[in-house]
Amino acid sequence: MPSQSGSSTGQTRHLTPFSTPYASQRDIPKYQIPEDGAPGDTVYEMLRDELDLDGRPNLNLASFVDTYLEDNSQKLMVENMGKNLADNDEYPAMLSISNRCVSILAHLWGVQKGDKAVGSPTVGSSEAIHLGGLAMKWRWQEKRRAQGKDTLKPNIIMGANAQVALLKFARYFEVEARVLPVSEKSKFCLDPDLVKENVDENTIGVFVILGSTYTGHFEPVETISKLLDEYQEKTGVDIPIHVDAASGGFVAPFTYAGTGGWKW
């Protein structure tokens, strides 16, 4: 904290450079607003020191953040941090760029002439999972109502290796989470055999992960997709897949992994 000198009013005339909380002259309360303010650079140093106790993101292999962001990208993000993407009238350029990104991805993934690609920017993969899950639930509800059936017991399939956001979707939006055990046989990923045993007419979808939380493995999207196609042929029940592109999922089809097969 700043040292105060020669002031009967308690105002700071000069500062002692902040180097450690042990050299501070006053305490700043952590859980309530202080009576007096403090210089911004001093508060910055204190908070930076406290945040230094966190782990380093580029060494955190568990949450898929060990990627490099170029300086120009970081600068662009900082310069536009104050813009609200939801306010399309005020920030039309942001919306235009967002739509162009959807188009770029659609063409990358082989969109056909006449097809309409639909996409939305999200604040991280957790929001994307929730929106994707809701889309599957609403789609299932519409079909059930059209058939005169109830919509009381939706369920969704995922492996025990699923990240917590998938479980939160089920909890927040009242969907039964059918969490299937993983094993050495399934490479600790979602097991297609168990998927086949657990789907039914109330299954709104299957969460499949490209970049498993446990090991980073790509789950067998193609195998599970074929399994669900076979199930639809037998029962008439169409169950979609939500691919959580957790770690490398956007580029996986074009790498040695060969995810997606010939259609890419």
Buried (B, 14 or more C-beta within 10 A) or exposed (E): BBEBEEEEEEEBEEBBEBEEEEEBEEEBEEEEEEEEEBEEEBBEBBEEEEEEEEEEEEEEEEEBEEEEEEEEEEEEEEEEEEEEBEEEEEBEEBBEEBEEEBEEEBEEBEEEEEEEEEBEBEEEBBEBBBBBBBBBBEBBBEBBEEEEEEBEEBBBBBBBBBBEBBBBBBEEBEBBBBBBEBEEEBBBBBBBEBBEEBBEBBBBBBBBBBBBBBEBBBBBBBBBBEBBEEBEEEEEBEBBBBBBBBBBBEEBBEEEEEBBEEEE
